[in-house]
Amino acid sequence: MTQTVERSRRPARPAAPPAPEALPLELAELVTDPDTRIVVCCGAGGVGKTTTSAALALAAAEVGRTVVVLTIDPARRLAQSLGLRELDNEPRRVDVPGAEGELHAMMLDMKRTFDDVVVAHSTPERAEQIFENPFYQALSSSFSGTQEYMAMEKLGQLRAGEKWDLIVVDTPPSRSALDFLDAPNRLGRFLDGTMIRLLVAPSRAGFKFASAGFLFFSRIISKILGGQLLRDISSFVAALDTMFGGFRERANATYELLRRPGTWFVVVATPEPDALREASYFVDRLSTEQMPLAGLVLNRTHPPTTTALSATRADGAAEEVLEAGGEGAELVAGALRVHAERMALATREQHLADRFTSAHPEVAVRTVPAAAGDVHDLDGLRGMADALTGPDADTPTAVPRRRILPARRR
């Protein structure tokens, strides 16, 4: 009994402090803030990254910024959404009536970008030797990681030019979006790696008297790769030798640029399990890399026109209307069933969104309702831009607004 009395006299535990009231992802502030210089949109394939990138760039241009949007996506959807036939490796101005600033767009040509790097960092004779090398031709066109590395090169070139107030980068689909971060080190390790150095070692003064073991190793590699390919690699690396340091230095400089104040990553997803899984992966990876995450754009949501009637009640009301009969009963019942389906879809999307936000409560979110059709011109992009940057009202699928907005870095 005594022990019971003592326990009853213990002070009650203080109530847990309420979760901080968080703000939605304020993209209007992000793209108009002069301190924001780079925005990188990433996410799974088919979630609307290209349209999101173009819409953000358009919103920034219309309020006076000089913007270039760079797509790494070879599907050419950016040109279509801007009303252009095609884009190439150089920024092309987009005519935006009434805009206070300028909008330019471009699509990465990785081979041309690699060629430009070779020309800029070697003599004409050495550049010609490299261009004619079969191994270089394969490397610059299809080698894994080359596209993402050249995207980093192009981003570095655009940022160094100081012409652009804002650079918006549309990354490739799926997890290769984060190869954008990995590729410079991967390609650098390949070009500067021990294996490559060994392959060209016999041509260097320090290896004139190669050991029997090395010669045996060389013969084995030659059989595996083929003698001609080995000679192509050897001559390519020898020709590119003076550029190795530059590759690594520029890669490191651009990588650090992505971590500095003025850069923000925006993860784009749809309310689907696979897309939100990828988004979760991106968020975790960006956090590990200490990259600045602005938040998540949850695209193509389906908020119902009203929440006064649940899906269950709407289905029940439809049955009652049909039983009562009368003129227009089928039409009314059909409308009720459409509402029930929309409410069920909204509930499913909300459940998926809640799972993401439970795992990442610190990530600010902006929801964007699904458009009636594909975005293929400036008017469609303006509608998307309004959804991204306008007031973000609560809806049944707008994700609970208790968030911790990441502090802005100054």
C-alpha positions in Angstrom: 0.0 0.0 0.0 2.8 2.4 0.9 4.5 1.8 -2.4 1.2 2.6 -4.1 0.8 5.9 -2.2 4.4 6.9 -3.1 3.9 6.3 -6.7 0.7 8.3 -6.7 2.6 11.3 -5.3 5.1 11.4 -8.2 4.6 14.4 -10.4 3.0 13.8 -13.7 5.2 13.8 -16.8 5.0 17.1 -18.7 3.0 16.9 -21.9 5.2 16.6 -25.0 5.6 20.0 -26.7 3.4 20.4 -29.8 5.1 19.7 -33.1 6.2 23.0 -34.8 3.7 24.4 -37.3 5.5 24.0 -40.5 5.1 25.8 -43.8 4.6 24.2 -47.2 7.4 24.2 -49.8 7.5 27.9 -50.9 8.7 27.6 -54.4 7.8 31.2 -55.3 10.2 32.4 -52.7 12.8 29.9 -53.9 12.9 30.8 -57.6 12.6 34.6 -57.1 15.2 34.8 -54.3 18.3 36.4 -55.9 20.4 34.2 -53.6 19.1 31.1 -55.3 21.4 30.4 -58.3 20.9 26.7 -59.0 17.8 24.4 -58.7 18.2 20.7 -59.4 15.0 18.7 -59.9 15.3 14.9 -59.4 13.0 12.0 -59.0 11.8 8.8 -60.6 10.9 8.5 -64.2 7.5 9.7 -65.4 6.7 11.9 -62.4 6.8 15.3 -64.2 10.4 16.5 -63.5 10.8 18.0 -66.9 7.6 20.0 -66.7 8.3 21.0 -63.1 11.8 22.3 -64.2 10.4 24.2 -67.1 7.5 25.7 -65.1 9.9 26.9 -62.3 12.2 28.4 -64.9 9.2 30.2 -66.5 8.0 31.5 -63.2 11.4 33.0 -62.5 11.8 34.5 -65.9 8.4 36.2 -65.7 9.4 38.1 -62.6 12.6 39.4 -64.0 15.3 36.7 -63.7 17.6 35.6 -66.5 17.1 31.8 -66.5 18.4 28.8 -68.4 16.8 25.4 -67.9 19.1 22.4 -68.8 17.6 19.0 -69.4 19.6 15.8 -69.4 16.5 13.8 -70.4 17.0 12.6 -74.0 13.2 12.2 -74.4 13.0 15.9 -75.7 9.9 16.6 -73.6 11.3 20.0 -72.5 11.3 21.4 -76.1 7.7 20.2 -76.5 6.6 21.8 -73.3 8.2 25.1 -74.4 6.6 25.0 -77.7 9.9 24.4 -79.5 10.7 21.8 -82.1 14.1 20.9 -80.7 16.8 21.9 -78.3 20.6 21.5 -78.6 23.7 21.9 -76.5 23.6 25.7 -76.5 21.0 27.8 -74.7 18.2 28.8 -77.0 16.0 31.8 -76.0 12.3 31.1 -75.6 9.9 33.9 -76.5 7.8 34.6 -73.4 5.4 37.5 -74.0 5.2 39.9 -71.1 8.1 38.4 -69.2 10.3 40.8 -67.3 13.3 38.5 -67.6 14.6 36.0 -70.1 14.0 32.3 -70.4 16.5 30.1 -72.3 16.5 26.3 -72.7 19.0 23.6 -73.8 19.4 19.8 -73.9 22.7 18.2 -73.0 24.7 16.7 -75.9 27.2 14.7 -74.0 29.5 13.9 -76.9 29.6 17.5 -78.0 30.3 18.6 -74.4 33.1 16.1 -74.1 34.5 17.3 -77.4 34.4 20.9 -76.1 36.3 19.9 -73.0 39.0 18.2 -75.0 39.4 21.2 -77.3 39.5 23.6 -74.4 42.2 21.7 -72.5 44.6 20.3 -75.2 46.4 21.4 -78.3 44.6 21.1 -81.8 47.0 18.2 -82.7 46.3 16.4 -79.5 42.6 17.0 -79.7 42.5 15.5 -83.2 44.4 12.5 -82.0 41.9 12.0 -79.2 38.8 12.5 -81.5 40.1 9.8 -83.9 40.6 7.3 -81.2 38.0 4.5 -81.3 38.0 4.1 -77.5 37.3 7.9 -77.1 34.4 7.6 -79.6 32.8 4.9 -77.5 33.5 6.6 -74.2 32.1 10.0 -75.3 28.9 8.4 -76.7 27.8 5.6 -74.5 30.1 4.9 -71.5 28.2 4.6 -68.2 28.4 7.8 -66.3 29.6 10.0 -69.2 26.2 11.7 -69.5 26.0 12.6 -65.9 29.7 13.7 -65.8 29.2 15.9 -68.9 26.1 17.4 -67.2 28.3 18.4 -64.3 30.8 19.9 -66.8 28.0 21.8 -68.6 26.5 23.0 -65.2 30.0 24.2 -64.2 30.4 26.1 -67.5 27.0 27.8 -67.2 27.6 28.8 -63.6 31.1 30.1 -64.4 29.8 32.4 -67.1 27.9 34.5 -64.6 25.3 35.3 -67.4 22.5 33.4 -65.6 20.6 34.6 -62.5 19.2 31.1 -62.2 20.1 27.6 -63.6 17.4 24.9 -63.4 18.6 21.4 -64.0 16.3 18.6 -65.1 18.0 15.3 -64.3 17.6 11.8 -65.9 14.8 9.5 -64.6 15.0 7.0 -61.8 18.0 6.6 -59.5 20.4 7.7 -62.3 19.3 11.2 -61.1 21.7 10.7 -58.2 24.4 9.4 -60.6 24.6 13.1 -61.3 26.4 13.3 -58.0 28.4 10.0 -58.4 29.5 10.2 -62.1 32.4 12.7 -61.7 34.1 10.6 -59.2 33.3 7.4 -61.1 34.7 8.7 -64.4 37.6 10.3 -62.6 38.5 7.0 -60.9 38.2 5.2 -64.1 40.4 7.6 -66.1 42.9 8.0 -63.3 42.7 4.4 -61.9 45.4 1.8 -61.3 44.1 -0.4 -64.1 44.3 2.3 -66.7 47.7 3.4 -65.6 49.0 -0.2 -65.8 47.6 -0.5 -69.3 49.7 2.4 -70.5 52.7 1.8 -68.3 54.9 0.2 -70.9 54.8 3.4 -73.0 56.2 5.4 -70.2 59.9 5.9 -69.3 59.5 4.5 -65.9 58.4 1.2 -67.2 60.8 0.6 -70.0 62.0 -2.5 -68.2 58.7 -4.1 -67.3 58.8 -7.1 -65.1 58.0 -10.6 -66.3 54.9 -10.6 -64.0 53.7 -7.3 -65.6 54.2 -8.6 -69.1 52.3 -11.8 -68.2 49.5 -9.6 -66.8 49.5 -7.5 -70.0 49.1 -10.5 -72.2 46.2 -11.8 -70.1 44.4 -8.4 -70.3 45.1 -8.3 -74.0 43.4 -11.7 -74.5 40.4 -10.5 -72.5 40.0 -7.1 -74.0 41.5 -7.8 -77.4 44.8 -6.5 -78.6 43.3 -3.6 -80.7 41.1 -2.4 -77.9 44.0 -2.5 -75.5 46.1 -0.4 -77.9 43.2 2.0 -78.4 42.9 2.5 -74.6 46.6 2.9 -74.2 46.9 5.5 -76.9 43.8 7.3 -75.6 45.0 7.6 -72.1 48.5 8.6 -73.2 46.9 11.4 -75.4 44.6 12.5 -72.5 47.2 12.2 -69.8 47.7 16.0 -69.3 43.9 16.4 -68.8 43.4 14.0 -65.9 44.0 16.5 -63.2 41.6 18.9 -64.9 38.8 16.4 -65.0 39.1 15.8 -61.3 39.5 19.4 -60.4 36.4 20.5 -62.3 34.4 17.6 -61.0 35.3 18.5 -57.4 34.6 22.2 -58.0 31.1 21.5 -59.5 30.3 19.0 -56.7 31.2 21.6 -54.1 29.1 24.1 -56.0 26.1 21.9 -55.5 26.6 22.0 -51.7 27.1 25.7 -51.4 24.5 28.3 -50.5 22.5 29.3 -53.5 21.9 25.7 -54.7 18.7 23.7 -53.9 17.5 20.2 -54.8 13.8 19.7 -55.4 12.6 16.1 -55.3 9.6 15.4 -57.5 7.2 12.4 -57.0 3.6 11.3 -57.7 1.4 9.7 -55.1 2.3 6.2 -56.1 4.3 3.7 -54.0 7.2 3.3 -56.4 7.6 7.0 -57.0 7.5 7.8 -53.3 10.0 5.0 -52.5 12.4 6.6 -55.0 11.7 10.0 -53.4 12.5 8.6 -50.0 15.8 7.2 -51.4 16.7 10.6 -52.9 15.9 12.4 -49.7 18.1 10.0 -47.6 20.9 10.2 -50.2 20.9 14.0 -50.3 20.9 14.1 -46.6 23.9 11.8 -46.5 25.8 13.9 -49.1 24.8 17.0 -47.1 23.2 18.5 -50.2 20.6 21.3 -49.7 17.1 19.9 -50.0 14.3 22.4 -50.6 11.5 19.8 -50.3 9.2 17.5 -52.2 6.8 18.3 -55.0 4.0 15.8 -54.9 2.7 16.0 -58.4 -0.5 14.8 -60.0 -2.7 14.6 -56.9 -6.5 14.2 -57.2 -8.2 16.3 -54.6 -12.1 16.0 -54.6 -14.3 19.0 -55.1 -15.8 18.6 -51.7 -15.1 16.6 -48.5 -18.5 17.0 -47.1 -19.6 13.6 -48.4 -17.4 10.5 -47.8 -16.9 7.7 -50.4 -19.1 5.3 -48.4 -21.9 7.8 -48.0 -21.7 8.8 -51.6 -22.0 5.1 -52.7 -25.0 4.7 -50.3 -26.7 7.8 -51.6 -26.3 6.6 -55.2 -28.1 3.4 -54.3 -30.9 5.3 -52.6 -31.3 7.6 -55.6 -31.6 4.7 -58.0 -34.1 2.9 -55.7 -36.2 6.1 -55.5 -36.1 6.4 -59.3 -37.5 9.4 -61.1 -36.2 11.7 -63.8 -32.5 12.2 -63.8 -31.9 9.5 -61.1 -29.2 7.7 -63.1 -27.4 11.0 -63.8 -27.4 11.9 -60.1 -26.3 8.4 -59.1 -23.5 8.5 -61.7 -22.2 11.8 -60.3 -22.3 10.4 -56.7 -20.3 7.4 -57.8 -17.7 9.5 -59.6 -17.4 11.5 -56.3 -17.0 8.3 -54.3 -14.3 7.1 -56.6 -12.5 10.4 -56.4 -12.8 10.4 -52.6 -11.4 6.8 -52.5 -8.5 7.9 -54.7 -7.8 10.9 -52.5 -7.8 8.8 -49.4 -5.3 6.3 -51.0 -3.1 9.2 -52.0 -3.3 10.8 -48.6 -2.3 7.4 -47.0 0.8 7.2 -49.2 1.7 10.8 -48.6 1.3 10.3 -44.8 3.7 7.3 -45.0 6.3 9.5 -46.7 5.9 12.4 -44.3 6.0 10.1 -41.3 9.4 8.9 -42.4 10.6 12.4 -43.3 8.8 14.9 -41.1 11.5 17.5 -41.8 10.8 17.7 -45.5 8.6 20.5 -46.7 6.0 19.5 -49.3 4.1 21.2 -52.2 1.2 19.3 -53.7 0.2 19.9 -57.4 -3.2 18.7 -58.7 -3.2 16.7 -61.9 -3.6 18.7 -65.1 -6.4 18.0 -67.5 -4.0 17.0 -70.2 -0.3 17.0 -71.2 1.6 20.2 -70.9 3.0 21.1 -74.3 3.0 24.9 -74.5 3.6 28.1 -72.5 0.0 28.4 -71.4 0.1 24.9 -70.0 3.4 25.7 -68.3 1.9 28.8 -66.7 -0.8 26.7 -65.2 1.8 24.4 -63.8 3.9 27.3 -62.5 0.8 28.8 -60.8 0.2 25.4 -59.1 3.8 25.3 -58.0 4.3 28.9 -56.8 0.7 30.0 -55.9 -1.0 29.8 -52.5 -0.9 26.2 -51.2 -4.3 25.6 -49.7 -5.0 22.5 -47.6 -6.9 19.8 -49.5 -7.6 16.1 -48.6 -4.5 15.2 -50.6 -2.4 18.2 -49.7 -0.5 16.3 -47.0 -0.8 17.4 -43.4 0.9 20.8 -43.0 2.8 20.2 -39.8 6.3 20.5 -41.2 9.7 21.8 -40.3 10.8 24.0 -43.1 14.6 23.7 -43.6 16.2 26.9 -42.5 17.5 29.0 -45.4 21.2 29.2 -45.6 22.7 32.7 -46.0 
